[in-house]
Amino acid sequence: MKTTSERPGISTSESEPIVANVVIGEDRFTFELEDGRTISAPFAWFPRLRDASPAQREKWTQFGDGSAIWWPEIDEHISAQGVLDGKVSYELIRERKAQ
């Protein structure tokens, strides 16, 4: 079932996880969700984050209704649901195919 978020033009599922905070580690990021869960993924799954400087990794903002995070300096968007589903970046898939 779809609902309209408080932000115009954004429609999301009622069950989509919302990111309350992001913790940047040495080799991974962790999303702290509003419902109390924490989920993390290695930077290796996302080449733009992998190749970013520590300062660039720290500059994130919530995207849309908060179900995703955007790193504007490197133009990387990652949804909490994508991390929960174990999805990697399409750029990583292309890199692996090219090898």
Wavefront OBJ file of the C-alpha trace (Angstrom):
o trace
v 0.000 0.000 0.000
v 1.323 3.435 -0.952
v 0.978 6.579 1.064
v 2.083 10.116 0.426
v 4.871 11.380 2.601
v 4.978 14.796 4.192
v 7.336 15.908 1.434
v 5.635 16.799 -1.870
v 6.233 14.398 -4.726
v 7.474 11.563 -2.539
v 5.430 8.384 -2.225
v 6.666 5.543 -0.064
v 5.509 2.261 1.340
v 4.349 2.466 4.942
v 6.837 -0.235 5.862
v 9.965 1.378 4.392
v 12.658 1.779 7.030
v 13.608 5.369 7.864
v 17.222 6.298 8.602
v 17.600 8.342 11.785
v 21.414 8.541 11.735
v 24.451 7.357 9.813
v 27.654 6.200 11.490
v 30.733 6.217 9.275
v 33.332 3.633 10.189
v 36.738 2.852 8.800
v 35.514 0.387 6.179
v 31.698 0.519 6.397
v 28.699 2.673 7.138
v 25.900 1.905 9.548
v 22.335 3.154 9.293
v 20.578 3.625 12.622
v 16.883 3.238 11.821
v 13.988 5.000 13.524
v 12.590 1.641 14.661
v 15.767 0.898 16.648
v 17.474 -1.465 14.198
v 20.988 -0.908 12.889
v 22.147 -2.142 9.504
v 25.514 -1.777 7.866
v 27.335 -2.429 4.620
v 30.976 -2.218 3.589
v 32.171 0.688 1.465
v 33.470 -1.972 -0.942
v 29.864 -2.528 -2.109
v 29.637 1.097 -3.247
v 32.638 2.270 -5.327
v 31.845 5.970 -4.921
v 31.944 5.609 -1.126
v 34.926 3.269 -1.303
v 36.890 5.844 -3.313
v 35.659 8.898 -1.375
v 37.750 10.728 1.170
v 36.821 10.387 4.845
v 35.601 14.006 4.765
v 33.316 13.283 1.783
v 31.896 10.208 3.521
v 30.918 12.322 6.522
v 28.884 14.762 4.389
v 25.559 12.959 4.047
v 21.944 14.040 4.223
v 18.592 12.311 4.367
v 17.002 11.918 0.954
v 13.284 12.078 0.215
v 11.325 10.962 3.244
v 14.398 9.670 5.062
v 14.300 6.162 3.638
v 17.572 6.853 1.795
v 20.798 8.740 2.368
v 22.513 10.969 -0.169
v 26.183 11.917 -0.269
v 26.001 15.056 -2.459
v 29.739 15.508 -3.068
v 29.989 12.065 -4.679
v 26.346 11.823 -5.838
v 25.694 8.504 -4.085
v 22.186 7.531 -2.950
v 21.648 4.438 -0.797
v 18.301 3.297 0.549
v 17.887 1.539 3.851
v 15.765 -1.098 2.126
v 18.531 -1.710 -0.405
v 21.011 -2.345 2.404
v 18.521 -4.652 4.128
v 18.126 -6.529 0.843
v 21.905 -6.840 0.407
v 21.939 -4.865 -2.835
v 25.283 -3.602 -4.080
v 25.931 -0.661 -6.383
v 25.442 -1.167 -10.114
v 28.894 0.362 -10.502
v 30.362 -2.547 -8.545
v 28.534 -5.018 -10.766
v 29.958 -3.289 -13.857
v 33.451 -3.334 -12.335
v 33.214 -7.075 -11.686
v 31.971 -7.789 -15.221
v 34.847 -5.792 -16.689
v 37.459 -7.903 -14.885
l 1 2 3 4 5 6 7 8 9 10 11 12 13 14 15 16 17 18 19 20 21 22 23 24 25 26 27 28 29 30 31 32 33 34 35 36 37 38 39 40 41 42 43 44 45 46 47 48 49 50 51 52 53 54 55 56 57 58 59 60 61 62 63 64 65 66 67 68 69 70 71 72 73 74 75 76 77 78 79 80 81 82 83 84 85 86 87 88 89 90 91 92 93 94 95 96 97 98 99
